[in-house]
Amino acid sequence: MLKLISMNDNKLLAILRLQRSRAIGDILAKKLIASSGGVEYIFEQKKTILEKINGIGSHTIKHLFDKKIVLKQRKN
């Protein structure tokens, strides 16, 4: 029997935003998730808190919170 795994919308949107951010690779994504307590909490953090993570700078934050990515995902 196949068991389906459901995921809440906020978590799914957070995963998609993280994947579509140009400046975020696998390593930075893992650091963000680990320091925030979960992928859905990354975008609730203050930018100044995220910038304290090793490897995350203003350029990365800019791409992470890019409004174009958010708008594309909400339309789909």
C-alpha distances in whole Angstrom, upper triangle without the diagonal:
4,6,10,13,16,19,23,25,28,26,24,28,29,27,28,32,32,31,33,36,38,40,37,35,32,35,36,33,32,35,35,32,33,36,35,32,29,29,29,33,34,36,37,39,43,44,47,44,42,45,45,42,44,43,43,46,47,46,43,43,44,41,39,40,41,41,40,37,36,37,35,32,33,34,31
4,6,10,13,16,19,22,24,22,21,24,26,24,25,28,28,27,29,32,35,36,33,32,29,32,33,30,29,32,32,29,30,33,32,29,26,26,26,30,31,32,34,36,40,41,43,41,38,42,42,39,40,40,39,43,44,42,39,39,40,38,35,36,37,37,36,33,32,34,32,28,29,30,27
4,7,10,13,16,19,21,19,18,22,23,21,23,26,26,25,28,31,33,35,31,30,28,30,31,27,27,30,29,26,27,30,29,26,23,23,23,26,28,30,31,33,37,38,40,38,36,39,40,37,38,38,37,40,41,41,37,37,38,36,33,34,35,35,35,31,30,32,30,27,28,29,26
4,6,10,13,15,18,16,15,19,20,18,19,23,23,22,25,28,30,32,29,28,26,28,29,25,25,28,27,24,26,28,27,24,21,20,20,24,26,27,28,30,34,35,38,35,33,36,37,35,36,36,35,38,39,38,34,34,35,32,30,31,32,32,31,28,27,28,26,23,24,25,22
4,7,10,13,15,13,12,16,17,15,17,20,20,20,23,25,28,29,26,25,23,25,26,22,22,25,24,20,22,25,23,20,17,17,17,20,22,23,24,27,30,31,34,32,30,33,34,31,33,32,31,34,35,35,31,31,32,30,27,28,29,29,29,25,24,26,25,21,22,24,21
4,7,9,12,10,10,13,15,14,15,18,19,19,21,24,27,28,25,25,23,26,25,22,22,24,23,19,22,24,22,19,16,15,15,18,20,21,22,25,28,29,32,30,28,32,33,30,32,32,31,33,34,33,30,29,30,28,25,26,27,27,27,23,22,23,22,19,19,21,18
4,6,8,7,7,10,11,11,12,15,16,16,19,21,24,25,22,22,21,23,22,19,19,21,19,16,19,21,18,16,13,12,11,14,16,17,18,21,24,26,29,26,25,28,29,27,29,29,27,30,30,30,26,25,27,25,21,22,24,23,24,20,19,20,20,16,16,19,17
4,6,6,6,9,10,11,13,14,16,17,19,20,24,25,22,23,22,24,23,19,20,22,19,17,19,21,18,16,13,12,10,13,15,15,16,19,22,24,27,25,23,27,28,26,29,29,27,29,29,29,26,24,26,24,21,21,22,21,22,19,17,19,19,15,15,17,16
4,5,5,6,8,10,11,12,14,15,16,18,22,23,21,22,22,24,23,19,20,22,19,17,20,21,18,17,14,12,9,13,15,14,15,18,21,22,26,24,23,26,28,26,29,28,26,28,27,27,24,22,23,21,18,18,19,18,19,16,13,15,15,11,11,14,13
4,5,5,6,9,10,10,12,14,15,16,20,21,19,21,20,22,20,17,18,19,16,14,17,18,15,14,11,9,6,9,11,10,11,14,17,19,22,21,19,22,24,23,26,25,23,24,24,24,21,19,20,19,16,15,17,16,18,15,12,14,15,12,11,15,14
4,5,5,6,9,10,11,12,14,16,19,20,17,18,17,19,18,14,15,17,14,11,15,16,13,12,9,7,5,8,10,10,12,14,18,19,22,20,18,22,23,21,24,23,21,23,24,24,20,19,21,19,15,16,18,18,19,15,14,16,16,13,13,17,16
4,5,5,6,9,10,11,12,14,18,19,17,18,17,19,18,14,16,18,16,14,17,18,16,15,12,9,8,12,12,12,14,17,20,21,24,23,20,23,25,23,25,24,22,24,25,24,21,20,21,18,15,16,17,17,17,14,12,15,14,10,11,14,13
4,5,5,6,9,10,11,12,16,17,15,17,17,19,18,14,17,18,15,14,18,19,16,16,13,9,8,11,11,10,13,15,18,19,22,21,19,22,24,22,24,23,21,22,22,21,18,17,18,16,13,13,14,13,14,10,9,11,11,7,8,12,11
4,5,5,6,9,10,11,14,15,13,15,15,16,14,11,13,15,12,10,14,15,12,13,10,6,5,8,8,7,10,12,15,16,19,18,15,18,20,18,21,20,17,19,19,19,16,14,16,14,10,11,13,13,14,11,10,13,13,10,11,15,14
4,5,5,6,9,10,13,14,12,12,12,14,13,10,12,14,11,10,14,15,13,14,10,6,7,11,10,10,13,15,18,18,21,19,17,19,21,19,21,19,18,20,20,19,16,16,17,14,11,13,14,15,16,12,12,15,14,11,13,16,15
4,5,5,6,9,12,14,12,13,13,16,15,12,14,16,14,13,17,18,16,17,14,10,10,13,12,12,15,17,19,19,22,21,18,21,23,21,22,21,19,21,21,19,16,16,16,13,11,12,13,13,13,9,9,12,10,8,11,13,11
4,5,5,6,10,12,10,12,13,16,13,11,14,15,13,13,16,17,15,17,14,10,10,12,10,9,13,14,16,15,19,19,15,18,20,19,20,18,16,17,17,16,13,12,13,10,7,9,9,10,10,7,7,10,10,8,10,13,13
4,6,5,9,9,7,9,10,12,10,7,10,12,9,10,13,14,13,15,12,8,10,11,9,9,13,14,16,15,18,17,14,16,18,16,17,15,13,15,16,14,11,11,12,10,7,9,11,13,13,10,10,14,13,11,14,17,16
4,6,8,10,7,8,9,12,11,8,11,14,12,12,16,17,16,17,14,11,13,15,13,13,17,18,20,18,21,20,17,19,21,18,19,17,15,17,18,16,13,14,14,11,10,12,12,14,14,10,12,15,13,12,15,17,16
4,6,9,8,10,12,15,13,11,15,16,14,15,19,20,18,20,17,14,15,17,14,14,17,18,20,18,21,21,18,19,22,20,21,18,16,17,17,15,12,13,13,9,9,11,10,12,10,7,10,12,10,10,13,15,14
4,6,6,8,11,13,11,10,14,14,13,14,17,18,17,19,17,13,15,16,13,12,16,16,17,15,18,18,15,16,19,17,17,15,13,14,13,11,8,9,9,6,5,8,8,11,10,8,10,13,12,12,15,17,17
4,6,8,11,13,11,11,15,16,15,17,19,20,20,22,20,17,18,19,16,16,19,19,20,17,20,20,16,16,19,18,18,14,13,13,13,10,8,11,10,6,8,11,10,13,12,10,13,15,14,15,18,20,19
4,7,10,11,9,10,13,13,12,15,18,18,18,20,19,16,18,18,15,15,19,18,18,15,17,18,14,13,16,14,14,11,9,10,11,8,5,8,9,6,7,11,11,14,14,13,15,18,17,18,21,22,22
4,7,8,6,6,10,10,9,12,14,15,15,17,16,13,15,16,13,14,17,16,17,15,17,17,13,13,15,13,13,10,9,11,12,10,7,9,11,8,8,11,12,15,16,13,15,18,18,17,20,22,22
4,6,6,6,9,10,11,12,14,16,16,18,16,14,17,18,15,16,20,19,20,18,20,19,15,16,17,14,14,11,11,14,15,13,10,13,15,12,11,15,16,19,19,16,18,21,20,19,22,24,23
4,6,5,6,9,10,11,12,14,15,16,15,13,16,17,15,17,20,19,21,20,21,20,16,17,18,15,14,12,13,16,18,17,13,15,17,15,14,17,18,21,21,18,20,23,22,20,24,26,24
4,5,5,6,9,10,11,12,14,16,15,14,17,17,15,17,20,19,20,19,20,18,14,15,15,12,11,9,11,14,17,16,13,15,18,16,14,18,20,23,23,20,22,25,24,23,26,28,27
4,5,5,6,9,10,11,12,14,13,12,15,15,12,14,17,15,17,15,16,15,11,12,12,9,9,7,7,11,14,13,9,11,14,13,11,15,16,20,21,18,19,23,22,21,24,27,26
4,5,5,6,9,10,11,12,11,9,12,12,10,12,15,14,16,15,17,15,12,13,14,11,12,11,10,13,15,15,11,12,15,13,10,14,16,19,19,16,17,21,20,18,21,24,23
4,5,5,6,8,10,11,10,9,13,13,11,14,16,15,18,17,18,16,13,15,15,11,12,11,12,15,18,18,14,15,18,16,14,17,19,22,23,20,20,24,24,21,24,27,26
4,6,5,6,8,10,10,10,14,13,10,14,15,14,15,15,15,13,10,11,11,7,8,9,9,13,16,16,13,13,17,16,13,16,19,22,23,21,21,25,25,23,25,28,28
4,6,5,6,8,8,8,10,9,7,10,12,10,12,12,13,11,8,10,11,8,10,10,9,12,14,15,11,11,14,14,11,13,16,19,21,18,18,22,22,20,22,25,25
4,6,5,6,5,5,8,8,7,10,12,11,14,14,16,13,11,14,14,11,13,13,12,16,18,18,15,14,17,16,13,15,18,20,22,19,18,22,22,20,22,25,24
4,6,5,7,8,11,10,9,13,14,13,15,16,17,13,11,14,13,10,12,14,13,17,19,20,17,16,20,19,16,18,21,24,25,22,22,26,26,24,25,29,28
4,6,8,10,12,9,8,12,12,10,12,13,13,10,8,11,10,8,11,12,12,15,17,19,15,15,18,18,15,17,20,23,25,22,22,26,26,24,26,29,29
4,6,7,8,6,5,9,9,7,11,12,13,10,8,12,12,10,13,15,13,16,17,19,16,14,18,18,14,15,19,21,23,20,19,23,24,22,23,26,26
4,7,8,7,8,11,11,10,14,15,16,13,12,16,15,13,16,18,16,19,21,22,19,18,21,21,17,18,22,23,25,22,21,25,26,23,24,27,27
4,5,5,7,10,11,11,15,16,18,15,13,17,17,15,17,18,17,20,21,22,18,17,20,19,15,17,20,21,23,20,19,22,22,20,21,24,23
4,5,6,8,10,11,14,15,17,15,13,16,17,15,17,17,16,18,19,20,16,15,18,16,12,14,17,18,19,16,15,19,19,16,17,21,20
4,6,7,8,10,14,15,18,16,14,17,19,17,20,20,18,20,21,21,18,16,18,17,13,14,16,17,19,16,14,17,18,15,15,19,19
4,6,5,7,10,12,15,12,11,15,16,15,18,18,16,18,19,20,17,15,17,17,13,13,17,17,20,17,15,19,20,17,18,22,22
4,5,6,9,10,12,10,8,12,13,12,15,15,12,15,15,16,13,11,14,13,10,10,14,15,18,15,14,18,19,17,18,21,21
4,5,8,9,12,11,9,13,15,14,17,17,14,15,15,16,13,10,12,12,8,8,11,12,15,13,11,15,16,14,15,19,19
4,7,9,12,10,10,14,15,15,19,19,16,17,17,18,16,13,15,15,12,11,14,15,18,16,14,17,19,17,17,21,22
4,6,8,7,7,10,11,12,16,16,13,14,14,16,14,11,14,15,12,11,15,16,19,18,16,19,21,20,20,24,25
4,5,5,7,9,11,12,16,16,13,13,12,15,14,10,13,15,12,11,15,16,19,18,17,20,23,21,22,25,26
4,5,5,6,9,10,13,14,10,10,9,11,10,7,9,12,10,9,13,15,18,17,16,19,22,21,22,25,26
4,5,5,7,9,12,13,10,9,9,13,12,9,12,15,13,13,16,18,21,21,20,23,25,25,25,29,30
4,5,6,8,11,13,10,11,12,15,13,11,14,16,14,14,17,20,23,21,21,24,26,25,26,29,30
4,5,6,9,10,7,8,9,12,10,8,11,13,10,11,15,18,20,19,18,22,23,22,24,27,27
4,5,8,8,5,5,7,10,9,7,11,13,11,13,16,18,21,20,20,23,25,24,26,29,30
4,6,9,7,8,10,13,12,11,15,16,15,16,19,22,25,23,23,27,28,27,29,32,33
4,6,6,8,11,13,11,11,15,15,14,16,19,22,24,22,23,26,27,26,28,31,31
4,6,8,12,13,11,12,16,16,15,18,20,24,26,24,25,28,29,28,30,33,33
4,6,10,10,9,11,14,14,13,16,18,22,23,21,23,26,26,26,28,31,31
4,7,8,6,7,10,11,10,13,15,18,20,19,20,23,24,23,25,28,28
4,5,5,6,9,10,10,12,14,18,20,19,20,23,24,24,26,29,29
4,5,5,6,9,10,11,12,15,17,17,18,21,22,23,25,27,28
4,5,5,7,9,10,11,14,16,15,17,20,21,21,23,25,26
4,5,5,6,9,10,14,15,14,15,18,19,19,21,24,24
4,5,5,6,8,12,14,13,14,17,18,18,20,23,23
4,6,6,6,9,11,11,13,15,16,17,19,21,22
4,5,5,9,10,9,11,14,14,15,17,19,20
4,6,9,10,9,10,13,14,14,16,18,19
4,6,9,8,8,11,13,13,14,17,18
4,6,6,7,9,11,12,13,15,17
4,5,5,6,9,10,11,12,15
4,5,5,6,9,10,11,13
4,6,5,6,9,10,11
4,6,5,6,9,10
4,5,5,6,9
4,6,5,7
4,5,5
4,6
4
